[in-house]
Amino acid sequence: MNYDDARWHFGGNFPKDSPQTCEGTHIALLLRWCYLKRWIGALHLDANPADVERMKLGEMSATDFFFQWCNGK
């Protein structure tokens, strides 16, 4: 189930030289906040616990995590 999808925001009102990852930043920040609250599904805890921890600690950006592990959705 998708609650939001970065593709829905592609072509938004961003400067033309901005990477498409800008369209997913708001979703990624919400995802990080949920993970900091320990609202993490088993899918990510089982599949990539090291990157979950890196993202929670700020060693990996929430946007990078979102596009790498959630396919922007």
Secondary structure, DSSP 8 states (H G I E B T S, - for coil): --S--GGGGTT-SS-TTS-GGGGGHHHHHHHHHHHHTT---HHHHHH-HHHHHHHHHTSS-HHHHHHHHSTT-
